[in-house]
Amino acid sequence: MTETDRFTKERERMVEFQIRTRGIRGERVLAAMRKVPRHLFVPEGLEQSSYEDRPLPIGEEQTISQPYIVAVMTENLELRPESRVLEIGAGSGYQAALLAELAGSVTSVERIESLADRARENLARAGITSVRIVIGDGTEGYPPGAPYDAIIITAASPAVPQPLIDQLAEGGRLVAPIGPRDCQDLVKLVKREGRVATTSLGGVCFVPLIGVFGWSGEGL
């Protein structure tokens, strides 16, 4: 069995036993998670653990989220092929790779330059060229690309940054972990007529979102 074959089977098991059986039903999301090679988005030496249902360290005190949580967040964005998406926190590039399979335009803002560089390399290795990665404070969003049909925040914020709500299109969806630094509530916001309706998706634990409209970097 070749390495590619082995990882293909591991991805299939990941989708069937970690994700589909726990309620994720969107066929486009499931297909994207079958296709994107998660082992290319983890540090060297962790490839054997890349399809386990747990977060993994990617350096700079950051993590790649567990597959099930990635699936929950992705499905709740309700992406269409023409969707314009903003990701806050590129990390290793894995979430952006999934978004690129599902949407028409993906911009990802990453504050840590070394991670941004690594994410670009990982995406290139996976053959994904349609993601734009920008270095900056993700809590301020990325106004040049607004408005966005969907925004995903991949780190925990004490509240949803107002600039991101402002950059969300009418009818747009925003998914983010909101709450204290230790553990948070994963929420989905839908913007209609300038107001947002919020739905809770359950408890999660993410690394903190650092920035002007997030947490300060003190104590990390």
C-alpha positions as CSV (number, residue, x, y, z in Angstrom):
1,M,0.0,0.0,0.0
2,T,1.4,3.4,-1.0
3,E,1.5,6.3,1.5
4,T,-1.1,8.1,-0.7
5,D,-3.5,5.1,-0.5
6,R,-3.0,4.9,3.3
7,F,-3.9,8.5,3.9
8,T,-6.8,8.3,1.5
9,K,-8.3,5.5,3.6
10,E,-7.6,7.4,6.8
11,R,-9.4,10.4,5.4
12,E,-12.4,8.2,4.5
13,R,-12.4,6.8,8.0
14,M,-12.2,10.3,9.5
15,V,-15.2,11.5,7.5
16,E,-17.3,8.4,8.1
17,F,-16.6,7.8,11.8
18,Q,-15.6,11.1,13.3
19,I,-17.8,13.5,11.2
20,R,-20.8,11.9,9.4
21,T,-21.9,9.8,12.4
22,R,-21.9,12.9,14.6
23,G,-24.4,14.8,12.5
24,I,-22.6,16.5,9.7
25,R,-24.7,16.0,6.6
26,G,-23.6,18.5,4.0
27,E,-22.3,16.4,1.2
28,R,-20.1,19.2,-0.2
29,V,-18.4,19.6,3.2
30,L,-17.9,15.8,3.5
31,A,-16.5,15.6,0.0
32,A,-14.0,18.5,0.7
33,M,-12.8,16.8,3.9
34,R,-12.3,13.6,2.0
35,K,-10.3,15.4,-0.7
36,V,-8.0,17.8,1.2
37,P,-4.9,16.0,2.5
38,R,-4.8,17.1,6.2
39,H,-1.4,15.4,6.6
40,L,0.1,18.1,4.5
41,F,-1.0,20.7,7.0
42,V,0.7,19.4,10.1
43,P,4.3,19.7,11.2
44,E,6.8,17.1,10.0
45,G,6.6,14.1,12.4
46,L,2.9,14.5,13.1
47,E,1.6,13.1,9.9
48,Q,0.7,9.8,11.6
49,S,-1.7,11.7,13.9
50,S,-3.1,14.0,11.3
51,Y,-6.5,12.2,11.0
52,E,-7.1,11.6,14.7
53,D,-10.0,13.5,16.1
54,R,-8.0,16.0,18.2
55,P,-6.2,19.3,17.7
56,L,-2.5,19.2,17.0
57,P,0.3,21.8,17.6
58,I,1.5,23.7,14.6
59,G,4.1,26.0,16.3
60,E,3.9,29.5,17.7
61,E,1.6,28.2,20.4
62,Q,-1.1,27.7,17.8
63,T,-3.0,24.5,16.8
64,I,-4.9,22.9,13.9
65,S,-8.4,22.2,15.2
66,Q,-9.8,18.7,15.5
67,P,-11.6,17.5,12.3
68,Y,-15.1,17.4,13.8
69,I,-15.0,21.0,15.0
70,V,-13.6,22.1,11.6
71,A,-16.5,20.3,10.0
72,V,-19.1,21.9,12.3
73,M,-17.7,25.4,11.6
74,T,-17.5,24.8,7.9
75,E,-21.0,23.4,7.5
76,N,-22.5,26.3,9.4
77,L,-21.0,28.8,7.0
78,E,-23.5,27.5,4.4
79,L,-21.1,28.1,1.5
80,R,-22.0,28.2,-2.1
81,P,-19.6,28.0,-5.1
82,E,-19.9,31.8,-5.6
83,S,-19.4,32.7,-1.9
84,R,-16.8,35.3,-0.8
85,V,-15.2,34.1,2.5
86,L,-12.9,35.7,5.0
87,E,-11.0,33.5,7.4
88,I,-9.4,35.0,10.6
89,G,-6.4,33.0,11.5
90,A,-4.8,31.0,8.7
91,G,-2.8,28.7,11.0
92,S,-1.5,25.9,8.9
93,G,-3.8,26.6,6.0
94,Y,-6.0,23.5,6.4
95,Q,-9.3,25.4,7.0
96,A,-8.5,27.7,4.1
97,A,-7.9,24.7,1.9
98,L,-11.4,23.4,2.7
99,L,-13.0,26.8,2.1
100,A,-11.3,26.9,-1.3
101,E,-13.0,23.7,-2.2
102,L,-16.4,25.1,-1.3
103,A,-16.4,28.8,-2.1
104,G,-15.5,31.2,-5.0
105,S,-13.1,33.5,-3.1
106,V,-11.1,33.0,0.1
107,T,-9.0,35.5,2.0
108,S,-7.3,34.5,5.2
109,V,-5.7,37.0,7.6
110,E,-2.9,35.7,9.8
111,R,-1.0,37.9,12.4
112,I,2.1,35.6,12.7
113,E,4.3,35.9,9.6
114,S,6.0,32.6,10.0
115,L,2.6,30.8,10.1
116,A,1.4,32.8,7.1
117,D,4.5,31.7,5.2
118,R,4.0,28.0,6.2
119,A,0.3,28.1,5.3
120,R,1.2,29.3,1.8
121,E,3.8,26.5,1.5
122,N,1.3,23.9,2.7
123,L,-1.4,25.2,0.3
124,A,1.0,25.1,-2.6
125,R,2.0,21.5,-1.7
126,A,-1.7,20.5,-1.7
127,G,-2.1,22.2,-5.2
128,I,-4.4,24.9,-3.9
129,T,-3.6,28.3,-5.4
130,S,-6.9,30.2,-5.0
131,V,-6.4,31.3,-1.3
132,R,-5.1,34.8,-0.6
133,I,-3.2,35.1,2.8
134,V,-2.7,38.5,4.3
135,I,-0.6,39.3,7.3
136,G,-2.3,41.6,9.7
137,D,-4.7,42.0,12.7
138,G,-7.6,39.7,11.9
139,T,-9.8,41.4,14.5
140,E,-9.9,44.3,12.0
141,G,-10.9,42.1,9.2
142,Y,-9.9,42.9,5.6
143,P,-12.0,45.8,4.3
144,P,-10.6,45.7,0.7
145,G,-12.5,42.4,0.1
146,A,-15.7,43.2,1.9
147,P,-18.5,42.5,2.0
148,Y,-18.2,38.8,2.7
149,D,-20.9,36.1,2.5
150,A,-19.2,34.2,5.3
151,I,-16.6,34.9,7.9
152,I,-14.9,32.2,10.1
153,I,-12.8,33.1,13.2
154,T,-10.5,30.2,14.1
155,A,-9.4,31.6,17.5
156,A,-11.3,32.6,20.6
157,S,-12.5,36.2,21.1
158,P,-14.2,37.8,24.1
159,A,-16.8,39.1,21.7
160,V,-17.4,39.2,18.0
161,P,-15.2,42.0,16.7
162,Q,-17.4,44.8,15.4
163,P,-15.3,45.3,12.2
164,L,-16.1,41.8,11.2
165,I,-19.9,42.3,11.7
166,D,-19.6,45.5,9.6
167,Q,-17.8,43.6,6.8
168,L,-20.4,40.8,6.7
169,A,-22.8,41.0,3.8
170,E,-26.6,41.1,4.1
171,G,-27.6,37.5,4.8
172,G,-24.0,36.6,5.6
173,R,-23.0,34.0,8.2
174,L,-20.2,34.3,10.8
175,V,-19.0,31.4,12.9
176,A,-16.7,31.9,15.9
177,P,-15.7,30.7,19.3
178,I,-16.7,33.5,21.8
179,G,-16.0,33.7,25.5
180,P,-13.2,33.4,28.1
181,R,-9.7,32.4,27.2
182,D,-10.0,28.9,28.5
183,C,-13.2,27.6,26.8
184,Q,-15.9,29.2,24.8
185,D,-19.3,29.0,23.1
186,L,-19.1,28.3,19.4
187,V,-21.7,30.7,17.9
188,K,-23.2,31.3,14.5
189,L,-24.3,34.8,13.5
190,V,-26.6,35.7,10.6
191,K,-26.8,39.3,9.5
192,R,-30.2,40.6,8.3
193,E,-31.1,44.3,7.9
194,G,-28.0,45.4,9.8
195,R,-28.8,43.2,12.8
196,V,-27.4,39.8,13.8
197,A,-29.2,36.8,15.1
198,T,-27.0,34.4,17.2
199,T,-27.2,30.7,17.6
200,S,-25.1,28.6,19.9
201,L,-23.4,25.5,18.4
202,G,-21.9,24.1,21.6
203,G,-18.8,24.4,23.8
204,V,-15.3,24.5,22.4
205,C,-11.7,25.4,23.5
206,F,-9.6,27.5,21.1
207,V,-6.4,29.5,21.4
208,P,-7.0,33.2,22.0
209,L,-7.6,35.7,19.2
210,I,-5.0,38.4,19.6
211,G,-5.7,41.9,18.3
212,V,-7.2,45.3,18.8
213,F,-10.8,43.9,19.0
214,G,-9.8,40.6,20.6
215,W,-7.4,39.7,23.5
216,S,-4.1,41.4,24.2
217,G,-1.0,39.3,23.8
218,E,-0.1,39.5,27.5
219,G,0.1,36.3,29.4
220,L,0.6,34.1,26.4
